């Protein structure tokens, strides 16, 4: 387990502020955030390249806050790979093992095992400068993994690859993690990468953790407007909490939405519901959904895999439906429709 408590570090023009994180053994943990959020500085501080001004870092029960990088049991792979151009691929992978004074026979065995896992056996004698970006990435991963670190840190590992190679590398990283186990912290600015890879996610803004949780919690239950905007939440409405016959509601002034749970009466909040959580129909649906709202279609857009429908329901609401459903319903701009969604589908946030 990695435990980070109250980690803070100040530089001339940036600071990490009160970072608290726990990464469990076997967990693939993603740190997500925009460029300049401090993700790489956090990884470098965990790796030991910077000493925190305050706070504590413990790895598997051992305080490593003041240990030098080579004594932490941590390996890091940078976005630009940082391979040694004066060494072959084999020598690059073997570098960390040689620094540990391992016997040559054992080094050969471990290097070839790592190369086989990553599918780079055929390029072991080549120079890194002759390799493609994907091949260089695999060599960098092999060099990091061959020393069997307790924690593997990945700094934007797919950032310099094209879209096709990114998808392939994501699959390989998850497959390797499943086979080898251990803890991984992977930083990225890609929402798709985070949601498709992470067991849990921490989102960073300006050197602070905004929220940590499962992908579902981050993308469906963000706690702030800033996080909601960053992860692409739509249908964010501002209103006042009221009580009515239907239960607790958020009143926007033009629309009343039933929400789950107890919230302070009279409080100004933000309420959101994801477009894919909303059912669209030409007649009111008989269902358990506590919100059923009449509206009129004002816009339709083909998004390839689905159709995005804009409905004026007192407030503009986006709905996602399949293209097949769009055809079957025979609706167009101007059609009268009904929107249905559960109270539990509504996320209530601080303003």
Secondary structure, DSSP 8 states (H G I E B T S, - for coil): -EEEEEEEEE-SS-EEEEEEEEE-TT-EEEEEE-TTSSHHHHHHHHHTSS--SEEEEEETTEE-TTS-GGGTTEEEE-TT----TTSBHHHHHHHHHHHTT--HHHHHHHHHHHHHHTT-GGGTTSBGGGS-HHHHHHHHHHHHHTT--SEEEEESTTTTS-HHHHHHHHHHHHHHHHHH-SEEEEEES-HHHHHHH-SEEEEEETTEEEEEE-HHHHHHS-SSHHHHHHTT---EEEEEEEEETTEEEEE-SS-EEE-SS---TT-EEEEE--GGG-EEESS---SS-SEEEEEEEEEEEE-SSSEEEEEESSSEEEEEE-HHHHHHHT--TT-EEEEEE-GGG-EEEE-
